[in-house]
Amino acid sequence: MVFSSFSFLIVFLPAVCLCYFLIPQRFHNARNLVLLAFSLFFYVWGEAKGVLLMLAVITVSYGSALLIERAGERRSLRRLGLGLELLACLGALGYFKYAGFFVRTLDRLFPLALPIPEIVMPIGISFFTFQSMSYVLDVYRGKTQAQRDPLHVALYVALFPQLVAGPIVRYETIQAEITERKERLADIYDGLQRFIMGLGKKVLLADVFGHEAEIIFAMDSGVRNAPTAWLGAVLFSLQIYYDFSGYSDMAIGLGRIFGFHFPENFNYPFVAKSATEFWRRWHITLSSWFRDYVYIPLGGNRRGLPRQILNLFVLWGLTGLWHGASWNYVLWGLYFCVWLILEKFFLGRRLEKLPAWLCHVYTLFFCLVSMVIFNSTELSRLGSYLSDLFHFRGDFGYARFVLQQNVPEIVLGLAICTPLPLRLFRSGPDKPWAELLRCCCLLAVLALSALALTGSSFHAFIYFRF
């Protein structure tokens, strides 16, 4: 089940809201049980077998955190608890997500003729394992206390808004809200607004861009010229941004309805003027997770320049591999690593002296190239696509056709990449008629999204496969 489906919008969401809000606010545990039950049903709907793995990860996380806390100063027991957690989470990721990838890689390097395992990757495994690890790691580091109620740990990991595609929420962020929260009408209203805007991003923009980008990326190199290739890179960039930021908006909005305040995950990354700024704005919760739990424990920038560069390569290699079991994702991560190193040690001060518009152009150019790498799982086709970006042959016929067919979506998509439209939407006078106008706009987005769902082929969220 996904948020942009009628089964969720018409059946699941009304049902969970009805059951949840019929329970008086003072009965927090009963409301938590309702959320947990619906969250497990939400996951079972799309991944019946994977729920057993998720419950196993939750059980190990609960026990490991208690073991670490009760061990006190006994380092061996504390390390045992942490080791069990890492073994469970990384073992699950390694087997379900990367086993086939590693076997295929070995078969290419050595003539071993190993059978490639056919393993179905559970939806959202990259997200619920990372949340579980962050909880136990924070208990190990003394940043939070172990939770003694297993239902609270289960709700933290399995809460349906952020279960399958984030944002990656730290336990300390919602710890107090799990045990005691107050759902206010203002939060519910804000949550509904945020959810509708996210739904519009996904259905009205991301799916349109994705359809056109898929056609362009599937073209043979001899057919695709530079204008078409650059248009494909732009459309895929817009697709993945509106797909993932739309899901994050919906998740944050749903959390707000039930009294949870999830962290922001995107902050207009395409207005960035450098790679460093881009990653402060793109998939914020993942960037902070790798910084706090990988880069800093490795030594960060505290152990000299050679070690810092090595740490950056490890960090970005893992960041790329997290996105998928394919070498193009590793290459994509290392591409950003090299770019960030160049900015940090060579380009930083020079960029500060350039006009802002030129910094935007520079950043967008390299971002678009990175999106081509990200979307090319076959390295042979990646080489041909990168070559097509700079082969100005033929005419602009197909690119012109795509632009003409999708003028409203492309104009709107480019505009909403900036904070200006949202500022205009929220900056109206504090009058009843202005609020009524905003409500009408949101209802129009909801109606158009529902209409699009009935008339278009379905596109799953891109990050479901990560």
N, C-alpha and C positions, 0 to 999 in steps of 0.2 A: 504494500500500500504506500502510495506517495501522496504528498500534500496536494498536488495538482491533478487530482482524480475525483470523479463524482462519488466514488465509494467513501472517500475521506470527507469531502465537503458536505455531502448530503446525509451520510449515515454515521460515520465514526465521530466526527467533531461534534455534531449536535448531541449524540448519545453520551460522550464523555462529559460534556458541559452539563447536561441534565443531571446525570448521576452525581457529578462532583458538587454542583451548587445546590442540590437538594439537601445535602448534608450541612448542618449548621457549622459556621466558621470555627467554633470553639473545638470541634472534634477533628483536630489535625490528623491524628493517626488514621481515622476512617477515610478522610479525604486522600491521604497518602496511599492507602490501600487501593482506592478507586483508580488513582493515577497509575500505580504500579500494575494493576490488573489490565487496564486498557493499554499500557505501554507494552506489556508482554504480548497481548493480543495483536497490537499494531505490528510487532516484529514477526510474530508467527504467521501473520497474513502473507508476508512476503518471503519469509525465510524460516519455514517450520523446523528444519533440522538445526539451523544455526542458533536457535534459542538455547539449546542445551549447552553449546559452547559458551555462550554469553553467561549463562547461569553458573557454569563451572568457573569462569574467570571471576565473576562476582564473589563466589564462595571462597576462592583462593585469596582474593584481595581482602575480604573481610577477616579471614583467619590470619593472614600475614601481618596486617596492621595491628591486630590485637597482640600477636606474638612479639612484634617489635616493641610495642609500648610496655608490655608486661616484662620484657627482658631487662628493662632498666639499663644499667651500665654493662651488662654482659654482652660484649661485642659479638661473640660467636653466635648467640641466639638472635641478635638483631640482624646480623648478616644472613643467617639462615632464613629469617622471615623475608628479607628483601630478595634473597636468591630464589626462594619459592615463587614470589610474585613475578620476578623477571623471567624465570623459566616458564611459567604458565603463559604469560602474555607474549613474550618473544617467541616461545615455542609454537604457540597458536598462529602467530603471524608468519613465522618461518615455514610452517607446514602448509597452511591453507592458502597463503598468498604467494610464497616464493619457491616452494618445492619444485613445481614444474619448470619454473624459470631456471633454477640452478641445474636441473637435470638436462634441460635443453642446451644450456651453456657448456656443460661438460661434454655432451655429445658432439658439439661443434668443435671443441678444442681437442678432444681425444676420440679415436674410433672405438668407443666402448659399447655402442648399440644398446644403451640403457633404455628400458621402457619408460616412457614419459607418463607420470601419473596424471589421471584425469580427476582433478580435485575441484569441486565447486567452492568458490570463495564466499564465505558468509557476508551478507550485506553489512556494511558499517564496521567491519572488524578493525580497520585502522583507527576508528574513532573511539569505540568503547574500550579497546585495549589501552590506548593512550590515556584515556580518562582514568582507568583503573590504576595504571602505573603512576600517574601523577598523584593520586590519593595516597598510595602506599609510600612513595618517595617523600611526600610532604610529612607523613607521620615519621618516617625514618630520620628526616632532617629536623624534626621538632617544630615544624611550622603549623601543624594542626594535630589535634588529638584523634586517636582511633575511635571510631563510632561503634558503640556496643550493641546497637540495634541493627540486625542484619537487613531489615526492611529498608532502613534509611540508606544503607550502602547500595542496595539493589535499586532503589528509586533514583539515586544519584547517577548510576551508570546507565540505567534502562529508560530514563525519562524520555518519552517518545518524541518531543520536539527536536531534541538534539542527538537522538540515538544513532541515526544511520549516516549523517553527513555533517555533524557539528552544529555550531562551533564547539571546539574542545573546551569544556568548562572545568575549571579547577574546583575541587571540593570546598575549599575555603570560601569561594565566591558565593556559593548557595547553601553553605552549611546551616546558617541561621534560618534560612527560608525553608529548609526541609522540615525543621522542627517547629518553627513558628513563623507564620507569615499572614499578612492581611491582604486579601484581594479587594482592591478599591475600584470603584466604577471608572475613575479616571485611567487607571492602569488597563482595565479591560478595554476601554474605548481606544486607548493608544495602541494596545496590542492588536485589536482588530484592524486599525489603520495600517499598522506595520505589516500584518499578514496579507492584506489585500494588495498593498504595493509590491510585496515580494511575489505574490501570485501573478500579478501583471508583468513583472520583470521576466518571470519564467515563461509564461504562456504566450504573451504578446510580443516579446522581444527575443528571448534566448532560442525558442523553438524555431522562429523564422530564420534567424541568423544561422542556426545549426543546420537547417535544411540546405541552404545555399552553400555554406562552407563545406559540407560533406560532398557535394557535387564537385566543387573545385578541387578539393584535395584528392578526389578519386580520378581526376583527369590524367591522361597520359602526358608525359612531359612535352611531347611534340605539339600538343594541342594548346596547352596552357602557356600564355605569354606573360610578361612581367606585370602589366596592369591587372590581369586576372589573378595572378599569383599573390600580388599585394592585397587585392580585394579579399581573397580567401583568407589571408592572414588577419586582416582587419575584422572580417566577419566571425572567424573563430575566436578571436580575442574578445569580441563583444559577446559571443555566445557563452563562453566559459565564465565571463564576468557576471553576466546577468543570470546565468544558470545558478552559479554558486552563491552570489550575493543575494539573489532572490530567495534561495533556500534559507540562507542565514536570516534574512528579514522575516521569513515565515516562522522560522524556529524561535527567533527572539520575540516575535509578536505572540506566538502561542504560549511561550513561557510567561510573558507579561500577563496574559489572561489568567493564568493560574497562580500568579503571585511571585514568579521567579524572574530575576533580572540577570539575563545572560550577557556576557561581554560582547562588544562589537567585534565583527570579524572583517569588515571592509570599510575603508575610509577614502573613497574616490582615488584608487591607485593610479588611474590614467592621467591625473593632473600632476603626478610626481615629476620632479626635475632631475632625478638621479636614480640609479638602481637602489641605493641605500634608502632613499625616501619611498620608492616603490614598495619595498619589503616592509616598511613600517606601516603601509596602508593595505597590503594584500594579504589575505588569510592570516590575520593578526594573531589569532590564538595558536596556530601551528608554529609560526615564527617564534613566539614567546616560549612555546613548549620546548622546541629544540634548543633555544638559547639557554633556558634555565636548567634543563635536564641532560643536555649533551655538551654544548659548547663550554659553559662555565665549569662543569665538573672535569672536562678535559684539560682545563687550565686557562681557557679563554685567551686573553692577550697578556697574561701575567708571567709568562715563561720565556720571553724573548721572541724575536721576530720569526725565526725558522719554525718554532713550535706553534706560534700563532697561525702561520700559513698552513701548517699541517692540520691544525684543528679546524680551520675553515674548510679545507678540502674534505675532511671527514664529515663535518656538519652538512655541507651541501651535497655530498654524495649520498648520505642517508636521507636528506630531504628529498632528493630526486627519487631515490628508491622507494620512499614511503608512498609516492604518488602512483606507483605501478611497477609490476614485475616485468620490466622491459628496459633494454639498454638505452633507449631514447630518453627515458626519464632520468637515468643517471647522467647522461650527457647533458640534459637540460639543467640539472642541478650544478654540474661542474661548470657549465657555461656561465651561470650566475655567479659562481664562486670566483672565476677569473675576472669577470666584470667588476665585482665588488672589490676585489683586491686591487685592480687597476685604479678604481676610484679612490680607494683609501690611501694608497701610497703614491699615486702619480697624478690623477685627474682632479682630485677634490678641490684644490685651491684654484685650478684653472677654470673649473666649472663655475665657481663663485663669481668669476669676473665676466662671464658671458651673459648676454641678455636672457631674461627668463624664457622668452619664447624659443630661443635656440636650445636651451636646456631641455625644454619640453620635447622638441623635435628629436633631439639626440636620444632621449630616454624612450620615446615611442618607437623609434627606429629599432633599437636593440630589443625592446620588449616584443615587437612584432616578430622579429627573427626567433626569439625564444619560444613564442607560441607555435611557430612552424615546427621546431624541434619537439615540443611537447606533444603535438598532434600527429607525429609521424612515427608510428611504432615499427615500421619497416625502415631500417637504416638506408637501404638502397633507394627507396622512394624519397627519403629525406634529402639525400644528395641531389636528386633531380629537382626537387622543389626549391631548394636553396639556389640552385643554378638558375631556375626559371625566374626568380626574383630579379635577376639582373640581365635577362635576355629580352631586350625590347624588340621583338619581332611581331609581325602581323599587325592587326588593328585592334581597336578597343571594343570590338563588337559585342563579345559576350559580357565583358565587364559593364559596358553601357547598358545592356539588356537587364542585368541583375540590379543595377542601380535604379533603373527606371521602374522596375517591377516592385521595388521595396523602398521607395522614397520616404513614405511616412515613418516606417520602422527605423530606417537608418538615421534619419534626421533626429528622431526622438531618442534613439539609442546613443548617438553621439552627444546629445544635449544632456541626458540624464547621467552621463559619465562625470559630469561636473556638478558641484553643489548648488549651482544657481537655481535650477528648477525647484528643488526642494525648499530653498530659502524663500522663493517667491510664493510657493504653496503655503508656507507657514507664516509669512510675514504680513498677511492681510490684517485689516483692522479687527480689533477684538469686539466684533458686533455679531448679533445673532444671524444676520443675513450672510455674513462672510463664512461663518461656521456651517451654515446650511449649504452654501456653495461648495465648500470643501467636501461635505458629505455627499453631495450630488456627484462630484468628480470621482470619489472613491466608489460609489455605487455604479458609476459608468464603467470604471475599470473592472469591477467585479462582474458586471453583465457581459462586457466584451470578452473577459477571460473565460466565462462559462460558455459563451458562444464559440470561442476558439476551440475549447475542449471537445465540443460536439462535432466540429467540422474538420479537425486536423488529425493527422497521425500522431500517436503519442511518442514523446521523446523522454526517456528516463533521465534523471539527474546525472550529470557527468561524474560527480564525485561519489556516486553510489559504488562505482567499480574500484574506488581506491580504498 
